[in-house]
Amino acid sequence: MRLFSRRPEKASVAPIQLFWDWWSAEGARRFATAIEQNSFDSITEDTSARVDAMNNRLGWETGPGGASDHCLYVSSGGDPQLRPLVERWLQAAPPADETWEFASARRRTATPGVGSVIYDGFDVDLSETIISAELNDRGAAFDIYIFHPVFPRMGETQAASVAFLMLDWMLGEDDVERWIQGIDIVRERPVDGVAPHSFVAMVDTLAGELAEPGYVIATMVDASGHQRLLTIVRPLSYLDHPLLDRHTRVWVRFRGRTDAGLPTEESLFRLRALEDRVLDALGKRGVMLVHETWEGQRLFHFYTDSQDVEARRLIDEIAGPEAAKIAHSLDPGWSDVKHFA
């Protein structure tokens, strides 16, 4: 996320195991010594080198743990292209113990808006933060205006960096990505603004209302002027399944159709049966996020793990005999279906 450092792009998955080999052999012990002595220069440099070896656009930090004393975070920096890599790093982690646990995103603090931070020489009292929030047009995320008395004395980049730090501490990295759509840094106090704890309560209320995923029905007119009937998972967020980064499109044509190009009862039965067979075979290895129906055809959008060869084979094998076309592509972050969210 914005909180973590960024470096020139370079990527490799192979060093994940090397990272954990190093951690088990010496990293955890050296961190414990560094914390005890409050001297981190050497261990910081070595950790950065090993995180860079995975991908040098990742960031990392340590902080208080939940069940453990400390937590080591490695972050994709809010970049969905990198999130599957970080999740695979986390999957390969050793079991948490009394001293260390691990996370793929920064967590919220227990008391939002409490404390202070020194940033570029500015003393920022978090309790003075004021946030104005309004729901977006779909009622699924907030557009916010964030103010702090120190912002008028800061440059734009400084103020934005501090604002993102504040939001990360209030909500945690993933909830910022999930529930905040637009962020404006303002230099005058919003008249309808609230304190951090009230804003967090607003976000948690929305999250509670949208906690259970389900399908919604919608219509749209495509570029060719055809009306499409859509079935969409809501909420639709890659953070619910960050490892499912392979997009599989399955086109199926049906003969029994209405004047509007939609399936008759018999055709609908066959389409639903095909969908059920694919999803039953995949189980927890994949999801169907959207299907579009128009002019005698249905387009299914399935997502699976790009490293799961068997999941791809299952879709090809089950859907292949009935499909007019099947296409696989890499899509971390679900950008191909984001416009349906």
C-alpha positions as CSV (number, residue, x, y, z in Angstrom):
1,M,0.0,0.0,0.0
2,R,1.1,3.6,0.1
3,L,2.6,2.9,3.5
4,F,5.3,0.7,2.2
5,S,8.4,1.5,0.1
6,R,8.4,1.1,-3.7
7,R,11.4,0.1,-5.9
8,P,12.0,-0.5,-9.6
9,E,10.1,-3.5,-10.9
10,K,11.5,-7.0,-10.9
11,A,9.7,-10.2,-10.0
12,S,10.3,-13.8,-9.1
13,V,8.3,-16.4,-7.1
14,A,11.2,-18.8,-6.5
15,P,12.8,-16.9,-3.6
16,I,9.8,-17.4,-1.4
17,Q,11.3,-20.6,0.0
18,L,14.7,-19.0,0.3
19,F,13.2,-16.3,2.4
20,W,11.6,-18.7,4.8
21,D,14.8,-20.9,4.9
22,W,16.7,-17.7,5.9
23,W,14.0,-16.8,8.4
24,S,14.1,-20.1,10.1
25,A,17.9,-20.3,10.1
26,E,18.7,-16.9,11.4
27,G,16.2,-14.2,10.6
28,A,13.8,-14.7,13.5
29,R,16.6,-14.9,16.0
30,R,18.3,-11.8,14.6
31,F,15.1,-9.9,14.7
32,A,14.6,-10.8,18.4
33,T,18.0,-9.6,19.1
34,A,17.4,-6.4,17.2
35,I,14.2,-5.7,19.1
36,E,15.9,-6.4,22.4
37,Q,18.8,-4.1,21.6
38,N,16.7,-1.5,19.6
39,S,19.2,-1.7,16.8
40,F,17.9,-2.7,13.4
41,D,20.3,-1.5,10.7
42,S,21.8,-4.9,9.7
43,I,18.6,-7.0,9.9
44,T,16.6,-4.3,8.0
45,E,19.1,-4.4,5.1
46,D,19.1,-8.2,5.0
47,T,15.3,-8.5,5.2
48,S,14.9,-5.9,2.4
49,A,17.3,-7.8,0.2
50,R,15.3,-11.0,0.6
51,V,11.9,-9.3,0.1
52,D,13.4,-7.6,-3.0
53,A,14.4,-11.0,-4.4
54,M,10.7,-12.0,-4.4
55,N,9.7,-8.7,-6.1
56,N,11.4,-5.4,-5.5
57,R,8.1,-3.5,-5.6
58,L,7.0,-5.2,-2.3
59,G,7.3,-3.5,1.0
60,W,7.6,-4.9,4.5
61,E,7.6,-3.9,8.2
62,T,7.2,-5.3,11.6
63,G,4.6,-4.4,14.3
64,P,2.7,-5.7,17.3
65,G,1.1,-9.1,16.8
66,G,-2.3,-10.3,17.7
67,A,-1.9,-13.7,19.3
68,S,2.0,-13.4,19.0
69,D,4.2,-10.7,20.4
70,H,5.2,-9.4,16.9
71,C,4.0,-9.6,13.3
72,L,6.0,-9.5,10.1
73,Y,4.0,-7.9,7.3
74,V,4.9,-8.2,3.6
75,S,2.7,-6.0,1.5
76,S,1.8,-5.7,-2.2
77,G,1.4,-2.0,-1.7
78,G,-2.2,-2.1,-2.8
79,D,-1.1,-3.5,-6.2
80,P,-3.4,-6.4,-7.2
81,Q,-0.8,-7.6,-9.6
82,L,1.5,-8.5,-6.7
83,R,-1.1,-9.7,-4.2
84,P,-1.1,-13.3,-5.3
85,L,2.7,-13.4,-4.8
86,V,2.3,-12.1,-1.2
87,E,-0.4,-14.6,-0.5
88,R,1.9,-17.4,-1.6
89,W,4.6,-16.0,0.6
90,L,2.1,-16.2,3.5
91,Q,1.0,-19.7,2.6
92,A,4.6,-20.9,2.8
93,A,5.2,-19.2,6.3
94,P,5.9,-21.4,9.3
95,P,3.2,-21.7,12.0
96,A,2.8,-18.7,14.2
97,D,4.4,-19.0,17.6
98,E,4.5,-17.0,20.8
99,T,6.9,-14.5,19.3
100,W,6.0,-14.2,15.6
101,E,3.0,-14.2,13.3
102,F,2.8,-13.2,9.7
103,A,0.4,-11.2,7.5
104,S,0.0,-10.2,3.9
105,A,-1.5,-6.7,4.6
106,R,-1.2,-4.2,7.4
107,R,-3.9,-4.5,10.0
108,R,-5.9,-1.7,11.7
109,T,-4.9,-0.5,15.1
110,A,-7.0,-1.4,18.1
111,T,-7.7,2.3,18.9
112,P,-8.1,4.3,15.7
113,G,-7.1,8.0,16.0
114,V,-5.1,7.5,19.2
115,G,-1.4,8.5,19.3
116,S,0.9,10.7,17.2
117,V,3.5,10.3,14.5
118,I,6.5,12.3,13.3
119,Y,6.5,12.6,9.5
120,D,9.1,14.7,7.7
121,G,9.5,16.8,10.8
122,F,5.7,17.4,11.3
123,D,4.2,16.2,14.6
124,V,0.8,14.7,13.6
125,D,-1.7,14.1,16.4
126,L,-4.0,11.4,15.0
127,S,-6.9,12.4,17.2
128,E,-7.2,15.7,15.3
129,T,-8.1,13.9,12.0
130,I,-11.5,14.7,10.6
131,I,-13.2,12.7,7.8
132,S,-16.3,13.4,5.8
133,A,-17.7,10.3,4.1
134,E,-20.5,9.6,1.6
135,L,-21.5,6.4,-0.1
136,N,-20.9,5.9,-3.8
137,D,-23.8,5.6,-6.2
138,R,-24.0,1.8,-5.7
139,G,-23.8,2.0,-1.9
140,A,-20.9,-0.3,-1.8
141,A,-18.0,2.0,-0.8
142,F,-17.2,5.4,0.5
143,D,-15.9,8.6,-1.1
144,I,-14.1,10.5,1.6
145,Y,-12.6,13.9,2.4
146,I,-9.8,13.7,5.0
147,F,-8.5,16.7,6.9
148,H,-5.9,17.4,9.5
149,P,-4.7,20.8,10.9
150,V,-1.2,20.0,9.7
151,F,-2.2,19.5,6.1
152,P,-2.2,23.3,5.2
153,R,1.5,23.4,6.2
154,M,2.4,20.3,4.1
155,G,3.1,19.8,0.4
156,E,0.6,17.7,-1.5
157,T,2.7,14.6,-1.5
158,Q,3.4,14.8,2.2
159,A,-0.2,15.3,3.1
160,A,-1.3,12.4,0.9
161,S,1.3,10.1,2.4
162,V,0.1,11.0,5.9
163,A,-3.5,10.6,5.0
164,F,-2.9,7.1,3.6
165,L,-1.0,6.2,6.8
166,M,-3.9,7.4,8.9
167,L,-6.4,5.3,6.9
168,D,-4.2,2.2,7.1
169,W,-4.0,2.6,10.9
170,M,-7.7,3.2,11.2
171,L,-9.0,0.4,8.9
172,G,-6.1,-1.8,7.9
173,E,-4.7,-2.1,4.4
174,D,-7.3,-4.4,2.9
175,D,-10.3,-2.5,4.3
176,V,-9.0,0.7,2.7
177,E,-8.8,-1.0,-0.6
178,R,-12.2,-2.6,-0.2
179,W,-14.4,0.1,1.3
180,I,-12.8,3.4,0.2
181,Q,-13.4,4.3,-3.4
182,G,-12.2,8.0,-3.6
183,I,-9.9,9.9,-1.3
184,D,-9.6,13.7,-1.3
185,I,-7.1,15.5,0.9
186,V,-8.6,18.8,2.1
187,R,-7.1,21.8,3.8
188,E,-10.2,23.1,5.4
189,R,-12.2,21.2,8.1
190,P,-15.3,19.6,6.6
191,V,-18.5,20.8,8.3
192,D,-20.0,17.3,8.3
193,G,-16.7,15.6,9.3
194,V,-16.4,13.0,12.1
195,A,-13.6,11.7,14.3
196,P,-11.7,8.6,13.4
197,H,-13.6,6.2,15.7
198,S,-16.9,7.4,14.2
199,F,-15.7,6.9,10.7
200,V,-14.4,3.4,11.4
201,A,-17.9,2.6,12.9
202,M,-19.5,3.8,9.6
203,V,-17.2,1.5,7.6
204,D,-17.8,-1.5,9.8
205,T,-21.6,-1.0,9.6
206,L,-21.3,-1.0,5.8
207,A,-19.1,-4.1,5.9
208,G,-21.6,-5.8,8.1
209,E,-24.5,-5.1,5.7
210,L,-22.5,-6.5,2.8
211,A,-20.8,-9.3,4.6
212,E,-22.7,-12.2,3.0
213,P,-21.9,-12.6,-0.7
214,G,-24.8,-13.2,-3.1
215,Y,-25.8,-12.8,-6.7
216,V,-27.6,-9.8,-8.1
217,I,-29.4,-9.5,-11.5
218,A,-28.8,-6.5,-13.7
219,T,-29.1,-5.4,-17.3
220,M,-26.8,-3.3,-19.5
221,V,-26.6,-2.3,-23.2
222,D,-23.3,-3.2,-24.8
223,A,-21.4,-1.3,-27.5
224,S,-23.4,-3.1,-30.3
225,G,-26.7,-2.0,-28.8
226,H,-27.6,-5.4,-27.5
227,Q,-29.2,-5.7,-24.1
228,R,-27.3,-8.1,-21.8
229,L,-28.7,-9.8,-18.8
230,L,-26.1,-10.0,-16.0
231,T,-25.8,-12.2,-12.9
232,I,-23.0,-10.7,-10.7
233,V,-21.5,-11.7,-7.3
234,R,-21.7,-8.8,-4.8
235,P,-19.6,-7.7,-3.2
236,L,-17.1,-8.3,-6.0
237,S,-13.6,-8.0,-4.6
238,Y,-10.4,-9.8,-5.4
239,L,-9.5,-9.5,-1.8
240,D,-12.0,-12.2,-1.0
241,H,-9.9,-14.6,-3.1
242,P,-6.5,-13.0,-3.8
243,L,-5.0,-16.2,-5.1
244,L,-7.6,-16.6,-7.9
245,D,-5.8,-14.7,-10.6
246,R,-6.6,-16.7,-13.7
247,H,-9.7,-15.5,-15.6
248,T,-11.4,-18.2,-17.7
249,R,-14.1,-17.0,-20.2
250,V,-16.5,-19.7,-21.3
251,W,-18.9,-18.9,-24.2
252,V,-21.9,-21.2,-24.6
253,R,-24.5,-20.8,-27.3
254,F,-28.1,-22.0,-26.8
255,R,-30.8,-22.8,-29.4
256,G,-33.9,-22.3,-27.4
257,R,-34.2,-18.6,-27.1
258,T,-36.9,-15.9,-26.6
259,D,-37.5,-12.9,-28.9
260,A,-35.2,-11.0,-26.6
261,G,-32.4,-13.5,-27.1
262,L,-32.6,-14.9,-23.6
263,P,-32.8,-18.7,-22.9
264,T,-36.1,-20.6,-22.8
265,E,-36.8,-22.8,-19.8
266,E,-35.1,-25.8,-21.4
267,S,-32.0,-23.8,-22.4
268,L,-31.8,-22.2,-19.0
269,F,-31.9,-25.7,-17.3
270,R,-28.9,-26.8,-19.4
271,L,-26.9,-23.6,-18.7
272,R,-27.5,-23.9,-15.0
273,A,-26.6,-27.6,-15.1
274,L,-23.3,-26.8,-16.8
275,E,-22.5,-24.0,-14.3
276,D,-23.2,-26.4,-11.4
277,R,-21.0,-29.1,-12.8
278,V,-18.1,-26.8,-13.2
279,L,-18.5,-25.2,-9.7
280,D,-19.0,-28.6,-8.0
281,A,-15.8,-29.9,-9.6
282,L,-13.8,-26.8,-8.6
283,G,-15.1,-26.6,-5.1
284,K,-13.0,-24.0,-3.2
285,R,-10.5,-23.9,-6.0
286,G,-12.5,-21.5,-8.1
287,V,-15.5,-19.1,-8.3
288,M,-17.9,-17.9,-11.0
289,L,-18.1,-14.1,-10.6
290,V,-20.3,-13.0,-13.5
291,H,-22.3,-14.4,-16.4
292,E,-23.7,-12.4,-19.3
293,T,-26.5,-13.5,-21.5
294,W,-27.5,-12.0,-24.8
295,E,-28.5,-12.9,-28.4
296,G,-28.5,-16.7,-27.8
297,Q,-25.3,-17.0,-25.9
298,R,-24.0,-16.9,-22.3
299,L,-20.5,-15.9,-21.3
300,F,-19.3,-17.3,-17.9
301,H,-16.5,-15.6,-16.0
302,F,-14.6,-18.1,-13.8
303,Y,-11.6,-17.4,-11.7
304,T,-9.0,-19.9,-10.5
305,D,-5.4,-20.0,-9.2
306,S,-3.0,-19.6,-12.1
307,Q,-0.7,-22.1,-10.5
308,D,-3.5,-24.7,-10.2
309,V,-3.1,-26.7,-13.4
310,E,-5.9,-29.1,-12.4
311,A,-8.5,-26.3,-12.0
312,R,-7.9,-25.2,-15.5
313,R,-8.1,-28.8,-16.8
314,L,-11.4,-29.3,-15.0
315,I,-13.0,-26.3,-16.6
316,D,-11.7,-27.3,-20.1
317,E,-12.9,-30.9,-19.6
318,I,-16.3,-30.2,-18.2
319,A,-17.3,-27.1,-20.2
320,G,-15.4,-27.9,-23.4
321,P,-18.0,-30.2,-25.1
322,E,-20.7,-27.5,-24.7
323,A,-18.6,-24.4,-25.2
324,A,-18.2,-22.4,-28.4
325,K,-15.0,-21.0,-27.0
326,I,-12.9,-21.0,-23.9
327,A,-10.2,-18.5,-23.2
328,H,-7.8,-18.2,-20.2
329,S,-5.9,-15.1,-19.2
330,L,-3.9,-13.8,-16.2
331,D,-6.0,-11.2,-14.3
332,P,-4.8,-10.6,-10.7
333,G,-7.1,-8.0,-9.1
334,W,-10.0,-9.0,-11.4
335,S,-9.6,-5.9,-13.6
336,D,-11.5,-7.7,-16.4
337,V,-14.7,-7.8,-14.4
338,K,-14.2,-4.7,-12.2
339,H,-16.7,-2.7,-14.2
340,F,-19.4,-5.0,-12.9
341,A,-18.7,-4.3,-9.3
